[in-house]
Amino acid sequence: MTELAVLIGHGIGYSASPAMHNAAFAALDIDARYDLRDVPAPALAGEINALRGDGRIGANVTAPHKLAACHLVDEVGPEVRRLGATNTILRYGDRLVARNTDLAALAAELPTGVTRAVVLGSGGASRAAVTALRDAGCAQLVVIDRARWANLTGALTTVDLLINATPIGTASDESPVPARLLRADLRVLDLVYRPSPSRLVREARSSGAQAHGGAGMLLRQAALSFTLWTGREAPLEAMRDALRAALGEVW
């Protein structure tokens, strides 16, 4: 029987996760597939409960369900207790365990020597970014959600890293930050990965800044999730090739 892993989120038709995971299953000759489950909030509990069924490997969880999903499983891992957010659910028999691979993936993407940072957003990705920065010794950290957007101009004047952990720019040509606020000494990490590069990354690079999109983090967290589900080392090159095919050569 072909086993099934899914991505649970809402408005996720843009996702490149199926391409990566299905390439990984094929590379290791695992009889499994990875599908999308576009789920509104009222249907979340039922979708997660379905993961207990035979033939289910587990799930990834993305916006807007990373926080709510933590309360619908039987156990949470230590990193989920820290963050209050999950992006990976494992099935052990009829028990579900929530884990989070965003934190380790994001920590690996951070530039070195960051002492002052701004994080945009307040969801699960923002929580991972904040925790990774604190773990890395960032001394000054400002989180700006939609209610505090008016503070953006002042906050960006004194920081050396901006992380966009909102969906603004996904599958669009929007940017959460006006181009006039970008400068050459401001490093930018945009967790948006489609389009690649995003408008924020393009405009940051035009200002002379070092800027990267979210494809690297996406690949890292996917590989970690794959290993948690299967107990096997993720075929990183196969997953990277599939991601490049989905997004293009420019990350």
Order of alpha helices (4+ residues) and beta strands (2+ residues): beta-alpha-beta-alpha-beta-beta-alpha-beta-beta-alpha-beta-alpha-beta-alpha-beta-beta-alpha-beta-alpha-alpha
